Amino acid sequence: MKAYEFPANVTTEGKIELPNAILQQLVNNQQVKVIILVTEPTEEEQEEAAWQRLAADQLLKGYSEEDAIYDTI
């Protein structure tokens, strides 16, 4: 069994784009095994995102329907 490692992108349609150099090495109609490794955010990145969500939630808690009048100005 051969293994190829390369970066790839998932399109907006949910398809994985394979580099042309890899596609040229594969035989048409050949069954392949796919393993997908996804980079996870670091603990620091997760904490930063949590703080941003908390800040946004707290900001919106101070907004009331009466304040909507200022949105039209």
PyRosetta script that sets phi, psi and omega in degrees:
from pyrosetta import init, pose_from_sequence

init()
pose = pose_from_sequence("MKAYEFPANVTTEGKIELPNAILQQLVNNQQVKVIILVTEPTEEEQEEAAWQRLAADQLLKGYSEEDAIYDTI")
pose.set_psi(1, 133.6)
pose.set_omega(1, 176.5)
pose.set_phi(2, -98.3)
pose.set_psi(2, 153.7)
pose.set_omega(2, 176.2)
pose.set_phi(3, -129.3)
pose.set_psi(3, 138.2)
pose.set_omega(3, 176.1)
pose.set_phi(4, -121.5)
pose.set_psi(4, 134.1)
pose.set_omega(4, 177.2)
pose.set_phi(5, -119.5)
pose.set_psi(5, 130.5)
pose.set_omega(5, -178.1)
pose.set_phi(6, -162.7)
pose.set_psi(6, 153.4)
pose.set_omega(6, 174.0)
pose.set_phi(7, -76.5)
pose.set_psi(7, 147.0)
pose.set_omega(7, 178.1)
pose.set_phi(8, -143.7)
pose.set_psi(8, 162.1)
pose.set_omega(8, 178.0)
pose.set_phi(9, -117.6)
pose.set_psi(9, 149.1)
pose.set_omega(9, 172.3)
pose.set_phi(10, -97.3)
pose.set_psi(10, 125.6)
pose.set_omega(10, -178.4)
pose.set_phi(11, -75.3)
pose.set_psi(11, 170.5)
pose.set_omega(11, 177.4)
pose.set_phi(12, -65.2)
pose.set_psi(12, -19.0)
pose.set_omega(12, 176.6)
pose.set_phi(13, -85.7)
pose.set_psi(13, -1.3)
pose.set_omega(13, 179.2)
pose.set_phi(14, 84.0)
pose.set_psi(14, 21.0)
pose.set_omega(14, 179.6)
pose.set_phi(15, -106.8)
pose.set_psi(15, 147.4)
pose.set_omega(15, 178.0)
pose.set_phi(16, -91.2)
pose.set_psi(16, 125.8)
pose.set_omega(16, 178.8)
pose.set_phi(17, -88.4)
pose.set_psi(17, 121.9)
pose.set_omega(17, 177.3)
pose.set_phi(18, -96.2)
pose.set_psi(18, 140.6)
pose.set_omega(18, 177.7)
pose.set_phi(19, -63.8)
pose.set_psi(19, 145.5)
pose.set_omega(19, 179.9)
pose.set_phi(20, -57.3)
pose.set_psi(20, -36.4)
pose.set_omega(20, -179.6)
pose.set_phi(21, -61.0)
pose.set_psi(21, -34.6)
pose.set_omega(21, 178.3)
pose.set_phi(22, -76.2)
pose.set_psi(22, -43.9)
pose.set_omega(22, -179.5)
pose.set_phi(23, -58.1)
pose.set_psi(23, -35.0)
pose.set_omega(23, -179.9)
pose.set_phi(24, -68.5)
pose.set_psi(24, -22.5)
pose.set_omega(24, -179.2)
pose.set_phi(25, -88.6)
pose.set_psi(25, -10.4)
pose.set_omega(25, -178.3)
pose.set_phi(26, -95.3)
pose.set_psi(26, 145.3)
pose.set_omega(26, 177.7)
pose.set_phi(27, -86.4)
pose.set_psi(27, 136.7)
pose.set_omega(27, 178.3)
pose.set_phi(28, -59.8)
pose.set_psi(28, 147.4)
pose.set_omega(28, 178.9)
pose.set_phi(29, 58.3)
pose.set_psi(29, 26.7)
pose.set_omega(29, 177.9)
pose.set_phi(30, -96.7)
pose.set_psi(30, 135.1)
pose.set_omega(30, 177.2)
pose.set_phi(31, -79.1)
pose.set_psi(31, 136.1)
pose.set_omega(31, 180.0)
pose.set_phi(32, -128.3)
pose.set_psi(32, 158.4)
pose.set_omega(32, 175.1)
pose.set_phi(33, -104.1)
pose.set_psi(33, 131.5)
pose.set_omega(33, -176.8)
pose.set_phi(34, -114.9)
pose.set_psi(34, 130.1)
pose.set_omega(34, 173.7)
pose.set_phi(35, -120.5)
pose.set_psi(35, 126.2)
pose.set_omega(35, -177.9)
pose.set_phi(36, -110.2)
pose.set_psi(36, 122.7)
pose.set_omega(36, 176.1)
pose.set_phi(37, -110.3)
pose.set_psi(37, 126.2)
pose.set_omega(37, -177.9)
pose.set_phi(38, -115.6)
pose.set_psi(38, 131.1)
pose.set_omega(38, 177.0)
pose.set_phi(39, -70.7)
pose.set_psi(39, 127.8)
pose.set_omega(39, 178.4)
pose.set_phi(40, -96.3)
pose.set_psi(40, 150.4)
pose.set_omega(40, 178.6)
pose.set_phi(41, -65.1)
pose.set_psi(41, 148.1)
pose.set_omega(41, 177.7)
pose.set_phi(42, -70.5)
pose.set_psi(42, 167.4)
pose.set_omega(42, 178.4)
pose.set_phi(43, -61.1)
pose.set_psi(43, -37.7)
pose.set_omega(43, 178.6)
pose.set_phi(44, -64.1)
pose.set_psi(44, -42.6)
pose.set_omega(44, 178.9)
pose.set_phi(45, -65.8)
pose.set_psi(45, -38.9)
pose.set_omega(45, 177.9)
pose.set_phi(46, -64.7)
pose.set_psi(46, -41.1)
pose.set_omega(46, 179.4)
pose.set_phi(47, -65.5)
pose.set_psi(47, -41.5)
pose.set_omega(47, 178.8)
pose.set_phi(48, -61.9)
pose.set_psi(48, -43.4)
pose.set_omega(48, 178.8)
pose.set_phi(49, -63.2)
pose.set_psi(49, -39.4)
pose.set_omega(49, 179.1)
pose.set_phi(50, -63.7)
pose.set_psi(50, -42.0)
pose.set_omega(50, 178.2)
pose.set_phi(51, -63.6)
pose.set_psi(51, -40.3)
pose.set_omega(51, 179.3)
pose.set_phi(52, -64.9)
pose.set_psi(52, -41.2)
pose.set_omega(52, 177.2)
pose.set_phi(53, -63.2)
pose.set_psi(53, -43.3)
pose.set_omega(53, 179.6)
pose.set_phi(54, -61.5)
pose.set_psi(54, -45.0)
pose.set_omega(54, -179.9)
pose.set_phi(55, -61.4)
pose.set_psi(55, -43.8)
pose.set_omega(55, 179.6)
pose.set_phi(56, -64.8)
pose.set_psi(56, -42.4)
pose.set_omega(56, 178.7)
pose.set_phi(57, -61.5)
pose.set_psi(57, -44.2)
pose.set_omega(57, -179.1)
pose.set_phi(58, -66.4)
pose.set_psi(58, -38.1)
pose.set_omega(58, 178.3)
pose.set_phi(59, -63.1)
pose.set_psi(59, -45.0)
pose.set_omega(59, -177.7)
pose.set_phi(60, -70.3)
pose.set_psi(60, -24.7)
pose.set_omega(60, 177.5)
pose.set_phi(61, -64.3)
pose.set_psi(61, -28.3)
pose.set_omega(61, 179.9)
pose.set_phi(62, -81.6)
pose.set_psi(62, -5.1)
pose.set_omega(62, -178.5)
pose.set_phi(63, -91.6)
pose.set_psi(63, 132.3)
pose.set_omega(63, 177.3)
pose.set_phi(64, -121.6)
pose.set_psi(64, 167.0)
pose.set_omega(64, -180.0)
pose.set_phi(65, -61.4)
pose.set_psi(65, -30.2)
pose.set_omega(65, 178.8)
pose.set_phi(66, -65.1)
pose.set_psi(66, -26.0)
pose.set_omega(66, 179.2)
pose.set_phi(67, -73.1)
pose.set_psi(67, -13.9)
pose.set_omega(67, -177.0)
pose.set_phi(68, -62.7)
pose.set_psi(68, -22.5)
pose.set_omega(68, 179.7)
pose.set_phi(69, -60.9)
pose.set_psi(69, -30.4)
pose.set_omega(69, -179.0)
pose.set_phi(70, -76.1)
pose.set_psi(70, -14.4)
pose.set_omega(70, 178.9)
pose.set_phi(71, -70.6)
pose.set_psi(71, -20.8)
pose.set_omega(71, -176.7)
pose.set_phi(72, -92.7)
pose.set_psi(72, -4.3)
pose.set_omega(72, -176.6)
pose.set_phi(73, -80.6)
pose.dump_pdb("model.pdb")
